[in-house]
Amino acid sequence: MVTEAYPPVRIVAAVQEDERFYWEVNNDEGVRAQSLRPEPIPFESHQAWFRARVGEHTSRLYVVYCGEDRCGVSRLDASDVAGQMWISLAIDRAFRGRGLASTIITLTAACASALGASMVRAHVRPTNVASARAFARAGFNEVLHTKVNEIDVDEWVLVTAR
Ligand SMILES: CC(C)(COP(=O)(O)OP(=O)(O)OC[C@H]1O[C@@H](n2cnc3c(N)ncnc32)[C@H](O)[C@@H]1OP(=O)(O)O)[C@@H](O)C(=O)NCCC(=O)NCCS
């Protein structure tokens, strides 16, 4: 998947060589602070998590490229509800604030649709203004406020065209 933005932004399925990059982006302090599991991620547990998923036909871990640079990661997780998937993303600190987030969300949501999802859902902390604005710009609607792991979150939803 690729956009017409300059430099072009594309997402590709993560490969084994992305293991450390994926961890570095996700283990960033600012990313952990916005996560539903804010504690730091030990590299060893990341390795087990990553290796169980990467390279599988069903892998839904993506690396985001901005031109030739890896600039972030995104992920799709199965929902308990058939036809629905959860989306999440994190952008490398050096690439934040460039307006990339909504494009990454759109590209990742398109992958969910291609995998058969008719609804893509996201949890966003109410204080995460950049994320909320990016999901809104990508066409998501905020549908409810709830708690996950005792953390206040808003749920954002996109109904994808099939
Ligand atoms: C959330 C995240 C993906 C957003 O990416 P970004 O590069 O920072 O944001 P963008 O430059 O794409 O901007 C997205 C929108 O937020 C706004 N924005 C960016 N930074 C902002 C800030 N600090 N405060 C308020 N608004 C902000 C932008 O103006 C833009 O709004 P617009 O489309 O209405 O103009 C990124 O900050 C990140 O990886 N954060 C840590 C992980 C995370 O929170 N992931 C999402 C969990 S659901």
The ligand as an SDF file (V2000), in Angstrom:
LIG
                    3D

 48 50  0  0  0  0  0  0  0  0999 V2000
   -0.3340    9.6520   18.0770 C   0  0  0  0  0  0  0  0  0  0  0  0
    0.6980    9.7770   16.9490 C   0  0  0  0  0  0  0  0  0  0  0  0
    0.6400    8.5200   16.0880 C   0  0  0  0  0  0  0  0  0  0  0  0
    0.3050   10.9990   16.1250 C   0  0  0  0  0  0  0  0  0  0  0  0
    1.3000   11.2190   15.1540 O   0  0  0  0  0  0  0  0  0  0  0  0
    1.9630   12.6810   14.9930 P   0  0  0  0  0  0  0  0  0  0  0  0
    2.9880   12.5910   13.9470 O   0  0  0  0  0  0  0  0  0  0  0  0
    2.3860   13.1200   16.3430 O   0  0  0  0  0  0  0  0  0  0  0  0
    0.7290   13.5690   14.5650 O   0  0  0  0  0  0  0  0  0  0  0  0
    0.4620   14.2970   13.1660 P   0  0  0  0  0  0  0  0  0  0  0  0
    1.5810   15.2240   12.8550 O   0  0  0  0  0  0  0  0  0  0  0  0
    0.1220   13.2640   12.1470 O   0  0  0  0  0  0  0  0  0  0  0  0
   -0.8080   15.1710   13.5280 O   0  0  0  0  0  0  0  0  0  0  0  0
   -2.0740   14.5850   13.7630 C   0  0  0  0  0  0  0  0  0  0  0  0
   -3.0280   15.6650   14.2150 C   0  0  0  0  0  0  0  0  0  0  0  0
   -2.7590   16.0160   15.5970 O   0  0  0  0  0  0  0  0  0  0  0  0
   -2.3590   17.3730   15.6850 C   0  0  0  0  0  0  0  0  0  0  0  0
   -1.2660   17.3580   16.6350 N   0  0  0  0  0  0  0  0  0  0  0  0
   -0.0130   16.8680   16.4450 C   0  0  0  0  0  0  0  0  0  0  0  0
    0.6710   16.9790   17.5910 N   0  0  0  0  0  0  0  0  0  0  0  0
   -0.1490   17.5440   18.4860 C   0  0  0  0  0  0  0  0  0  0  0  0
   -0.0210   17.9220   19.8500 C   0  0  0  0  0  0  0  0  0  0  0  0
    1.1020   17.7270   20.5270 N   0  0  0  0  0  0  0  0  0  0  0  0
   -1.0950   18.4810   20.4640 N   0  0  0  0  0  0  0  0  0  0  0  0
   -2.2300   18.6670   19.8020 C   0  0  0  0  0  0  0  0  0  0  0  0
   -2.4410   18.3410   18.5270 N   0  0  0  0  0  0  0  0  0  0  0  0
   -1.3950   17.7760   17.8840 C   0  0  0  0  0  0  0  0  0  0  0  0
   -1.9820   17.7870   14.2950 C   0  0  0  0  0  0  0  0  0  0  0  0
   -2.1690   19.1730   14.0870 O   0  0  0  0  0  0  0  0  0  0  0  0
   -2.9350   16.9620   13.4590 C   0  0  0  0  0  0  0  0  0  0  0  0
   -4.2410   17.5340   13.5110 O   0  0  0  0  0  0  0  0  0  0  0  0
   -5.0390   17.9580   12.1980 P   0  0  0  0  0  0  0  0  0  0  0  0
   -5.0370   16.7480   11.3000 O   0  0  0  0  0  0  0  0  0  0  0  0
   -6.3810   18.2860   12.7100 O   0  0  0  0  0  0  0  0  0  0  0  0
   -4.2630   19.0980   11.6300 O   0  0  0  0  0  0  0  0  0  0  0  0
    2.1450    9.9780   17.4980 C   0  0  0  0  0  0  0  0  0  0  0  0
    2.2000   11.1610   18.2460 O   0  0  0  0  0  0  0  0  0  0  0  0
    2.6340    8.8340   18.3510 C   0  0  0  0  0  0  0  0  0  0  0  0
    3.2020    7.8800   17.8530 O   0  0  0  0  0  0  0  0  0  0  0  0
    2.3630    8.9540   19.6860 N   0  0  0  0  0  0  0  0  0  0  0  0
    2.7360    7.9100   20.6300 C   0  0  0  0  0  0  0  0  0  0  0  0
    1.9430    6.6200   20.3890 C   0  0  0  0  0  0  0  0  0  0  0  0
    0.4620    6.8590   20.3300 C   0  0  0  0  0  0  0  0  0  0  0  0
   -0.1050    7.7080   21.0090 O   0  0  0  0  0  0  0  0  0  0  0  0
   -0.2130    6.0440   19.4820 N   0  0  0  0  0  0  0  0  0  0  0  0
   -1.6380    6.1130   19.2850 C   0  0  0  0  0  0  0  0  0  0  0  0
   -2.3290    5.3310   20.3350 C   0  0  0  0  0  0  0  0  0  0  0  0
   -4.0220    5.1270   19.8900 S   0  0  0  0  0  0  0  0  0  0  0  0
  1  2  1  0
  2  3  1  0
  2  4  1  0
  2 36  1  0
  4  5  1  0
  5  6  1  0
  6  7  2  0
  6  8  1  0
  6  9  1  0
  9 10  1  0
 10 11  2  0
 10 12  1  0
 10 13  1  0
 13 14  1  0
 14 15  1  0
 15 16  1  0
 15 30  1  0
 16 17  1  0
 17 18  1  0
 17 28  1  0
 18 19  1  0
 18 27  1  0
 19 20  2  0
 20 21  1  0
 21 22  1  0
 21 27  2  0
 22 23  1  0
 22 24  2  0
 24 25  1  0
 25 26  2  0
 26 27  1  0
 28 29  1  0
 28 30  1  0
 30 31  1  0
 31 32  1  0
 32 33  2  0
 32 34  1  0
 32 35  1  0
 36 37  1  0
 36 38  1  0
 38 39  2  0
 38 40  1  0
 40 41  1  0
 41 42  1  0
 42 43  1  0
 43 44  2  0
 43 45  1  0
 45 46  1  0
 46 47  1  0
 47 48  1  0
M  END
$$$$
